[in-house]
Amino acid sequence: MTVPAALRALTHRDFRLFWLGQLVSLIGTWMQAVGQAWLVLQITNSAFKLGLLTALQFAPMLCFSVFAGAFADRLPKRRLLITTQSLLLVQAFTLSVLVWTGHVQYWHVAVLATLLGAVNTIDMPARQSFIADMVGRDALMNAIALNSAVFNAARVVGPAIAGLLVARWGVATAFLVNGLSFVAVIIALLCIRTQGAPRVHTGSTVRDDIREGVFYALRTPRIAFLLALLLPVSLFVFNFNVLVPLLARDVLHEGAHGFGVLMASLGAGSLGAAVGVAVLGRTRPRLRVLIVAALVATTATFAMAFVRNFHLAAAVLVVIGASAILFMTTANTMLQITAPDAMRARMMSLYTLVFAGVTPFGSVLMGTVAEHAGVPSAFATAGGLGLVMIVAVLIASRRAPLSFAPAA
């Protein structure tokens, strides 16, 4: 039977198992994201502390992601992922117990969010580079698009379910379901045959590996440009966990259910874009698509400053979600196609550093602006500064040639 081109990566047994496990696990992850944001607002009623929590969660990626990439290149990725997913399971259950027993305090959530970020710092580059080990370069773009599709399908389903559960049974339920969801991905990893073998050891130190990876990125115009363009999008667009709950509560005057619907709208746009990439995507992604997606995402973020209607807010969030995930999927694919096999995890750690590592700065900035100048001002600041930085990157890039032939 002929498999549709949009699903060709699923012909690889190991990726198919991985993909199904991720589907279940990520629904739980998005449920926890909604529950955690709502819990912090319940405990503190502070936009700044909500932004600070997000900053703490992503701070480990800023500090340690380059080390994590070199670390992931040296270990069997399947075994490493089983360990990280098990730790994430424990973190979710711990948070659930604290909330259910009525003992949870802000500092508990902050510490557990920091631990979550520390584990994800290792998990993200290992997981993303493991995809290439399972499917190879020929199906890599399709695999990344399908992985993005399942990620954003979960972003639609997870917040919608979380909004209903939180409104009916409280936030502890969201954390419990997330903990249970990790069982699916752990079982899938145990059944996968691909080991994600480490690169051949050459006697170099971790410091040497990091230096080699950073120098390679800086000396490769394509990768340097991708990371430079990724910076403003990550810094100013991906502040959803801070701005969307504040938008729901303070601007639109909605409860947990309305917040869940807004997050689901964001996910619906992301899912549509990811499916579109899977169906229509080419082996070599286009630079023009990357640039347009970045401009649309920041412009739509700026437009949110003027939205006061719930349905219009949901519609604009669909646009932001679609353009943001189109940008991220294209950038991810370009980077993985460019990177040599032995250096892929290190390149993905730099991707993680720029994508998630700058989040603490964006989250604290947006939380501070929202608390002192209002949520609309925070959206205007995010979109406006993002646009300015993207234009600056595009002007600077004119001086460097951008070749898109695959790296050796």
N, C-alpha and C positions, 0 to 999 in steps of 0.2 A: 504494500500500500504506500502510495506517495504521500509524504508528509508535507503540509504547506510550508512555504519558505519562512513564514512568520513564526513557526514552531520548530525549526530545524535543530535548535540547540537541545530541545527536549528528547531528541533521538538518542542522546547520550544518557545512559542509565543513571550514572552517578549524579549528573546535573539535575535530572528529573526528580530524584529522591531529595536532593538538596533544595530544589525549588519548592516542592510540596511541603517540606518541613518548615521552610522560611515563611510560607503562606500562613500557617497556623501561628508560628511564633511572633510574626510581625503584627498580627492583629492584636495580640496581647501587649506588645510593646507600645502601640499607639493608644491602647486603652490606658496603660500606665501613664503615658505622657499627659493625657487629658486629666486623669485623676490627680496626678502630682501637681499640676498647675492650679487646679481648682482647690486642692487641699491647702496649698500655700496661701491662696487668697482668703480662704476661710480662717486660717490660723493667724495671719498677719495683717490682712487688708492693706497690703503695701505693694505698689507696683515696683518699687526699688528692690524689695526683698525677693520678688518673683524674678526680676532680672538677675539679681545676685545669685539665686539658686541655679539658673541656667548657666551663668558664668562658672560657678563651681563645678557643675557637671562636665563642662567642656574644657576646663583649665588643664586637666591631665594631658589632653591631646595637644595643647599648646606647648607644654613642657617636655613631653616624652614621645611624641609620635615618630620623630626621626629615629629614636632608639628602637621603637617598636618595629619599624620596618626592617631594620637590620637584624633584629631578633627573629622576626618571622621568616626572613630569608634563610636562617640557619636551622630551623626546626621543621619537622613534618607538620604540615598545616592542618591536616585532619585531626590529629591528636591535640594540637594546640586549640583548635576550635571547640572540641569536646570540653576541654577544661574551661574555656571562657564562657561557654553557654551554661555550664553547670554553676559557675559563680554568679552569673546573672539570675539564674533560678533562685539561688539562695537570697540574693539581694531583694528580689520581688517579694518573696515569702516573708522576709524580715519586716519590710515596710507594711505588709498586710497585717501582720500580727500586732505591730505597734499601734496601727490605727484602730484595729478591732478591739483591742484591750483598753483604748482610751488614753494611752500613755504617750502618744506621739506629740513631739514638740518640733519647732522649726529646725533646731539644730540637729535633730535626728534625720529629718528629711535632707538637710544640707550635707551631712556626713555620708548618707547612703547615696545621694546623687553624685558626690565626688568619687565614691567607690565605683559606681556605675560607669562614670567617665573613664576611670583608670582601666577597668576591664575592657571597655569599648576601644580604648586606645590601642590595645593589642589585637582585639578581635577584628576591627575594621580593615586594616591592611591585609591581614591574613585571609579574611573571608573574600575580599575582592580579588586578590591575586590567586586564590584557590579556584575561582571560576575558570580562569585561563587553563589551569592544570586539568580541569575536567573536560573542557570542550575544545581546546586548541585555538589557534588564531583565526581559523576560517569561520568558526561560528561564534567568535567572541562578541562581536557587536550585537548579534541576536540574543546571546545569553545575557549580556548586560541590560538590553532592552527588556527582556522577559523578567529579569531580576528587578528592574525598576517598576515593571508592571505589577508584580506581586507586592512590592513594597508599597506602591500607591493604592493598590486594591485594598491592602490592609489599612492604609490611611483613610480610606472611605468608610470601611466597615468598622474598624476599631473605635474611632471617636464617636460614631453614631451609636454603637452599642454602649460605649462607656457613658455617654450622656444619659441614656436611659437607665443604666444600672446605678450610676451615681445619684441620679435624681430619686430613684426608688429605694436603693439599699445602702447608699453611701460609697465613699471612695475606696474603702478596704476591698470591696468586691473586685474593682478593676485591678488592683495589685495582685489579688489571689489568682484571678484568671490569667494574668500575665505570667505568674510563676508556673502555673500548670502548662501554659503554652510552650514553654521551653522544652518540655518533655518530648514534643514532636520533633524538634530539630535535632535534639540529642540522639533520638532513635534513628533518624535519617542519617546522621553522621556515622553512627555505629555500623550501618548497613552499606555505606559507601566504600568502594574498593580503592579508589584513588587516594594515595597517601599525601600528595602534595609534597613530594620529596624535597628536602633542602638542597640548595645549590652545592656544588662540589667545593669542599673546604680548601682554601688556598693558603691557610696559615695567617691570614690577615686578622687584625683585631676588629672589634665592633666599631671603634673610633675610625679605623681605616675605611670600613664599609660605609659609614655615614659620610665621611669626607668624599669618598668616591661617588656616592649617590648625589650629593649636593652639587659637586662640580659637574657631573654629567647633566643635571637638570639646568644649571646655569649656562652651560656651553651648548645646549641643544635649543635653538631658537623656538621650535614648536612648543617644547615643554615649558620654557620660560614664559612664553606668551600665554599659554593656557593657565598657568599658575597666577600670573599677573591679572588676568581677566577674572579668574575665580575669586580673587581677594575681595573686590567690592561687592560682588553678588553674595558671597558668604557673609560678609560683614554687615550688610544693610538689608538684604532681602530675607534671609533665613532667620528671622526673629519671631517666628510664628508662635512659639510657646510663651513668649512674653506679650506680644501685641494682640493676638487674637482673643485670649481670654479677657484682656482689658477692654477690647473693642466690644465684646459681647456684653460685659457687665456694665461698663461706664458710659458707653456711647449708645448702644442699642437697647440697653436695659433688659437683657435676657438672662436666663438662669443656666444651669448646667446643660440642659437639653439643647438650648439654643447655641451654646458654645460648641457642643458636640456636632451640631448640624453645620456650623461654620467651618470647623475643622474637616468635616466630611466633604464639604464643597471644595476646599483646598485640595483634598485628596482626589476628588473626582476629576478635577482638571489635570492633576499630575498623572492619574491613571490613563486618561485619554491620550495624553502626550506620549506616555510610555508605550501604550499599545500601538499608537501611530508609528513610532520608531521601529517597533518590532515588525510591523506589517510592511512598512515602506522603506525602512532603513537600508542603506547600502553598506558594503564592506568598509568603505572609506567615508566617514562622516564629513560634512562640509563646514568649512570655517564660517561661511556666511550665516548658516543656521545658528551657530554658536553665538555670533555677535548680535544678531537680531533678537534671539531669545533673551540675552542679557539686557538689552535695551527695553524690551517689552516688560520684563519682570520688574525692573526698577521704575519704569513709568507707571505701571499699574499700582505699585506700592505707593508712589507719590499720590496717585488719584484717590487712594483710600482715605486720605486726609479730609476729603470733601463728602464722604458717604455717610448718610444718616438713616438709611433705610435698610432693613434686614435683608430683603431679597436682593437689592442691588449690591450689598456687601458680599452676599454669597456668590453673586455672579462675578464680581471683580476678583474674589478669591479663587474662583475657577480659572480665570485668566492667569493670575499669579502662579497658581499651582502648575498649570500647563507649561508656561514659559520657563519656570524655574527648573522643572524636571527635564524639559527638553535640553536646556543648557547643561544640566549636570550629567545627563546620559551621554551627550555628545562629548563633553570634556573628558569624562571617564574613559570612554571608548578611545578617543584620540590618544590619551596618555598611555593606556595599556597596549595599544597597537605600536606606539613609538618605543616603549621601553623594552630593552633586551630581557629575555626570560630570567636571567640570573639576577636582574636588578628590579624586577617588577614590583616586589613587595616594598622596596625602598622608595620607588616612585609613588606608589600608592600611599605610603606613609607621608610623603610630602603633600600629596593631594589631601590627605586627612588633616594634616597640619594647617593648610590654608583653608580648607572647607569648614572643619569643625574647630580648629585651634583658635581662630579669630573670633569665634562665637562669644567668648567671655566679654570681649570688648564691646561687641555689638549689643549684647544683652544688657550689660550694665548701662551703656549709653542710652538705649531705648527705654529701659526702665526708669532712668533718671529723668529723661526728657518728659516721659509720660506722667511721672509723679509731679513734676514742677510746672510743666507747660500744657499738659493734657495729651490724651491719646492721639488726636488728629495731628498735633505738632510732631509727635514721634514718627508717625507715618510720613509726614512731609519731609522731616529730616532724613529719614532712611532712604526714601526714594530720590530726593534731591542730591544728597551726597553720593549715592550710588551712581547716578547718571553722570555726575561730574567726574568721578574716578574712572568710569568706563571710557568716557571720551578721552581722558588723559592717557589711558593705556593704549587706545587706538592710535592716537597721535604719535606716541612714543614708538609704537610698533612699526610705523612706516619706515623707520631707519634700519630695521632688521628683516632679512628675507625669511619667509615662513614656508619651508618645504614640508610637504606632507607625504613623502615616501616613507614606508615602514623602516624602522631602525633595524640594524643587523642584530 
